[in-house]
C-alpha cells in the first residue's frame, strides 16, 4: 500500500559527485520550500516551551545535517533580536559545497552517524528534515544514539511525516511553482522516506533514549524530543 512503509530509494540530493552549480540550485530551491513550510517555527515557538524559557537564555546547539547553515543562522539572529538569548550554533554536514555557503560561525564536515565530539559536548542537539535521509533502521538508530551521546540536556528533531496530506500538498506546490525536476522528485521522495509517529518513537527508544516522545505537528512534521 502506498506510504505504508518507508521508501528505501536514495534521494538524488544525497548523490556523491554532483556538480557544484547543481548543488547550489538545490539549496536555493530548498530555501524557498523551507520558507513556505516555515521550517524554523517548531524551534522558535515549541522548543522553548519544551526546554523551558529560563533554560534557553544561553545554549550551545549542534545542528545535524544543517547544510548551508540556514536554520542555524536564522535561529541565532531570532534568539538574539527577539528574545535576547545567546544561541551558539555548530553546523554539521558532510557536503562541502553546502558548508562553503554557510554563514554559521562554526561549521564541521562530518557524518551524523559518527559525530567527532566528546560525550555531552553541546547543551542541545537538533535536526531539521535530516533523519529521513538515513537509510534503514540501523542507520536511524545510530544517528539518534550519536545525537543523544553528545547532548548534555536535550535533543529536538523535526522531520517529515509520511502521510497522504503532505504528499498531496507538496505535489501541488511543486508543480505550480515549477521547481527543478530533480528537486520535485526528491521532495516527494522525502515524504515516502518519512516517518509515522510510532516508528520514530520506537527507533529512539531502541537507540537508548529513555522517555523519547514523538508527536505529529500540523499533519506535516513528526517532532521527536527527549530530555536528559
GIWO-V914270 format. One record per residue. N is the residue number from 1. OMEGA is omega in degrees with one decimal (NA if undefined). D_CENTER is the distance of its C-alpha to the mean C-alpha in Angstrom with 2 decimals. Layout:
n->(N | N)
omega->(OMEGA | OMEGA)
d_center->(D_CENTER | D_CENTER)
//
This chain:
n->(1 | 2 | 3 | 4 | 5 | 6 | 7 | 8 | 9 | 10 | 11 | 12 | 13 | 14 | 15 | 16 | 17 | 18 | 19 | 20 | 21 | 22 | 23 | 24 | 25 | 26 | 27 | 28 | 29 | 30 | 31 | 32 | 33 | 34 | 35 | 36 | 37 | 38 | 39 | 40 | 41 | 42 | 43 | 44 | 45 | 46 | 47 | 48 | 49 | 50 | 51 | 52 | 53 | 54 | 55 | 56 | 57 | 58 | 59 | 60 | 61 | 62 | 63 | 64 | 65 | 66 | 67 | 68 | 69 | 70 | 71 | 72 | 73 | 74 | 75 | 76 | 77 | 78 | 79 | 80 | 81 | 82 | 83 | 84 | 85 | 86 | 87 | 88 | 89 | 90 | 91 | 92 | 93 | 94 | 95 | 96 | 97 | 98 | 99 | 100 | 101 | 102 | 103 | 104 | 105 | 106 | 107 | 108 | 109 | 110 | 111 | 112 | 113 | 114 | 115 | 116 | 117 | 118 | 119 | 120 | 121 | 122 | 123 | 124 | 125 | 126 | 127 | 128 | 129 | 130 | 131 | 132 | 133 | 134 | 135 | 136 | 137 | 138 | 139 | 140 | 141 | 142 | 143 | 144 | 145 | 146 | 147 | 148 | 149 | 150 | 151 | 152 | 153 | 154 | 155 | 156 | 157 | 158 | 159 | 160 | 161 | 162 | 163 | 164 | 165 | 166 | 167 | 168 | 169 | 170 | 171 | 172 | 173 | 174 | 175 | 176 | 177 | 178 | 179 | 180 | 181 | 182 | 183 | 184 | 185 | 186 | 187 | 188 | 189 | 190 | 191 | 192 | 193 | 194 | 195 | 196 | 197 | 198 | 199 | 200 | 201 | 202 | 203 | 204 | 205 | 206 | 207 | 208 | 209 | 210 | 211 | 212 | 213 | 214 | 215 | 216 | 217 | 218 | 219 | 220 | 221 | 222 | 223 | 224 | 225 | 226 | 227 | 228)
omega->(-177.8 | 178.0 | -178.9 | 178.6 | -178.9 | 173.1 | 179.5 | 178.2 | -179.7 | 175.2 | 176.7 | 178.4 | -176.0 | -177.3 | 176.9 | 173.7 | 176.6 | 178.2 | -174.7 | 177.8 | 178.1 | 177.1 | 178.0 | 178.3 | 179.4 | -179.7 | 174.8 | 176.4 | 179.5 | 178.2 | 178.7 | 178.8 | 179.5 | 177.2 | -179.6 | -176.4 | 176.8 | -172.3 | -178.5 | -171.1 | 178.4 | -178.7 | 178.6 | -173.2 | -171.7 | -177.8 | 178.1 | 176.5 | -179.6 | -176.3 | -174.7 | -173.7 | 178.8 | -179.9 | -176.1 | -173.9 | -179.9 | -175.5 | 164.6 | -171.5 | 173.5 | 177.2 | -177.6 | 180.0 | -174.0 | 175.0 | -176.5 | 174.9 | -176.6 | -178.1 | -179.6 | -179.6 | -180.0 | -176.6 | 176.1 | -179.5 | -179.9 | -178.4 | -178.2 | -173.2 | -175.6 | -174.7 | -175.3 | 177.1 | 178.7 | 178.0 | -176.1 | -172.5 | 162.3 | -177.1 | -177.0 | 176.0 | 178.5 | -176.8 | -175.3 | 177.9 | 177.4 | -179.4 | 178.4 | 178.0 | -172.8 | 173.4 | 176.8 | -176.5 | -178.8 | -179.6 | -178.3 | 175.9 | -177.9 | 176.9 | 176.1 | 178.2 | 179.8 | -173.4 | -176.5 | -177.6 | 175.5 | 176.5 | 175.6 | 179.9 | -175.8 | 176.0 | -174.7 | 172.0 | 179.7 | 172.5 | 178.9 | 179.4 | -179.7 | -169.9 | -179.2 | 176.4 | 177.9 | -178.2 | 178.7 | -176.7 | -177.7 | 177.7 | 178.2 | 179.3 | 179.0 | 177.6 | -179.4 | 179.8 | 178.7 | 177.3 | -179.8 | -178.9 | -173.9 | 178.1 | 175.1 | -169.9 | -174.8 | 165.7 | -178.9 | -175.1 | 174.0 | -178.4 | -171.2 | 173.9 | -179.4 | -177.5 | -176.6 | -178.6 | 179.3 | -179.8 | -179.7 | 179.1 | -179.7 | 179.1 | -178.9 | -178.5 | -177.4 | -179.3 | 177.1 | -177.8 | 177.4 | 174.0 | 176.6 | -174.2 | -177.8 | 177.9 | 177.8 | 178.9 | -177.3 | -178.7 | 178.3 | 176.1 | 177.5 | 177.9 | 179.9 | 176.9 | -176.0 | -171.0 | 162.3 | -173.6 | -176.3 | 179.7 | -176.1 | 178.6 | 179.0 | 179.4 | 178.5 | 179.8 | 174.4 | 179.0 | 177.6 | 179.5 | -177.4 | 177.4 | 178.4 | -178.9 | 174.8 | 179.8 | -174.8 | -178.1 | 179.1 | 175.0 | -174.1 | -176.2 | 167.9 | 177.2 | 174.3 | -177.2 | 176.6 | 176.6 | 173.2 | NA)
d_center->(26.65 | 23.99 | 20.47 | 22.13 | 20.10 | 17.01 | 17.89 | 18.26 | 18.84 | 16.72 | 15.16 | 17.33 | 14.44 | 14.29 | 18.08 | 19.75 | 22.40 | 21.34 | 23.42 | 21.93 | 23.04 | 21.14 | 17.90 | 18.61 | 19.35 | 16.08 | 14.15 | 16.75 | 16.25 | 12.48 | 13.35 | 15.92 | 13.87 | 11.23 | 14.41 | 15.91 | 13.22 | 12.90 | 9.13 | 10.17 | 12.59 | 11.18 | 10.86 | 14.28 | 16.21 | 15.10 | 13.74 | 17.18 | 19.01 | 17.33 | 18.00 | 21.17 | 21.96 | 24.39 | 21.85 | 19.61 | 22.34 | 21.44 | 18.22 | 16.93 | 13.13 | 11.14 | 7.75 | 6.71 | 6.47 | 7.05 | 9.71 | 12.42 | 11.41 | 11.45 | 9.27 | 11.14 | 14.34 | 14.18 | 13.56 | 16.18 | 18.63 | 18.07 | 18.60 | 21.68 | 23.24 | 22.65 | 22.78 | 24.43 | 21.83 | 21.10 | 17.40 | 17.31 | 14.12 | 13.75 | 11.43 | 11.05 | 11.02 | 13.86 | 14.73 | 17.61 | 18.23 | 14.82 | 15.49 | 18.96 | 17.81 | 15.85 | 17.69 | 15.94 | 18.79 | 17.56 | 15.80 | 15.83 | 16.04 | 15.23 | 13.68 | 11.01 | 13.87 | 16.46 | 15.49 | 18.51 | 18.89 | 21.35 | 20.79 | 19.71 | 19.09 | 16.67 | 17.11 | 13.51 | 10.40 | 7.00 | 3.36 | 1.71 | 3.28 | 3.77 | 6.30 | 8.45 | 9.36 | 11.27 | 14.80 | 16.91 | 16.88 | 17.98 | 15.07 | 12.65 | 15.10 | 15.32 | 11.64 | 11.84 | 15.29 | 14.55 | 12.01 | 14.80 | 17.42 | 16.45 | 15.72 | 18.94 | 18.24 | 15.02 | 11.48 | 9.28 | 6.21 | 5.61 | 5.89 | 8.92 | 12.34 | 14.92 | 17.78 | 20.54 | 20.09 | 16.72 | 18.05 | 21.23 | 19.82 | 17.69 | 20.76 | 22.93 | 20.85 | 20.23 | 23.95 | 25.21 | 23.28 | 24.20 | 21.05 | 21.75 | 22.55 | 20.06 | 17.16 | 18.61 | 18.89 | 15.32 | 13.97 | 16.31 | 15.65 | 11.92 | 13.45 | 15.88 | 13.41 | 11.57 | 12.77 | 15.58 | 15.68 | 18.25 | 16.69 | 13.50 | 15.76 | 18.34 | 16.19 | 15.10 | 18.80 | 19.87 | 17.71 | 19.88 | 17.92 | 20.71 | 20.26 | 16.65 | 16.33 | 14.28 | 15.23 | 15.07 | 14.30 | 16.59 | 16.63 | 13.48 | 10.55 | 10.64 | 10.06 | 10.68 | 12.60 | 15.32 | 17.80 | 20.16)
//
